[in-house]
Amino acid sequence: MNGPEITVEVAPELRLFVPHDRRRGAVPLTTDGSSTLGHVIESLGVPLTEAGALLVNGGPVARSHVPGPGEHVEVLAVERPQPVPGAPLRFLLDVHLGTLARRLRLLGVDAAYESEDIGDPALAALSARERRVLLSRDRGLLRRREIWAGAYVYSDRPQEQLRDVLGRFAPVLAPWSRCTACNGVLAEADKDSVSAELEHGTQQAYDAFARCTECGRVYWRGAHHGHLETIVSDAVREFGGAVA
């Protein structure tokens, strides 16, 4: 590049995306004189899904702004909670985020998940078709123009991933209302209607059941319930909601 020289300062939360030599506050950058600020930010490694307000010499500009000589650019992180206008808040998770998908469903959050790798183009198209926020740790996937909305999942630890998504998007929580296997909605089921699908010990020990309206899976609060209850109660305490 041999165009105007600018300085770029990336918010501390976003510096993990940029090369090490560009992580120290404002750094000089020579542009080509024609690329938009959005393109410049992506060329540094920052997914546009993670960039919030853009300031030039202290004033807000659009991503379509073409930087001029001597401009000082600040790239802020997205605001939290982040509004997602124009559609009900729903998520789509890539193949590597299965545990996060199940925990979101446990909390009643609409979280579609592909258990097989269907490829980046298909995931991006599904995000656009169903107007779902695509969650991924793949920066390349989040750069695809056809996705409807997206967000980078910063941690590789499921509990931290859950807190990140809940804190960023503030979805309404409705614990125990979705199937953790398929994302379908659960409905109450009487014991007689599910007894043929239960082992004798389960029939004897439990009286409250639910069935997925999509895949038919039967749920009850069994021996595994304590661990799940901890996940639910921690999320509700920190992010709101009501335990059914």
Helices and strands as residue ranges (DSSP letters): E 5-10, G 12-17, G 20-22, E 26-30, H 37-43, G 48-50, E 51-56, E 59-61, E 72-77, E 91-93, H 98-106, E 111-113, H 120-130, E 133-136, H 139-142, E 149-152, H 158-169, E 186-189, H 191-194, G 195-197, H 200-205, E 209-212, E 218-219, H 225-239
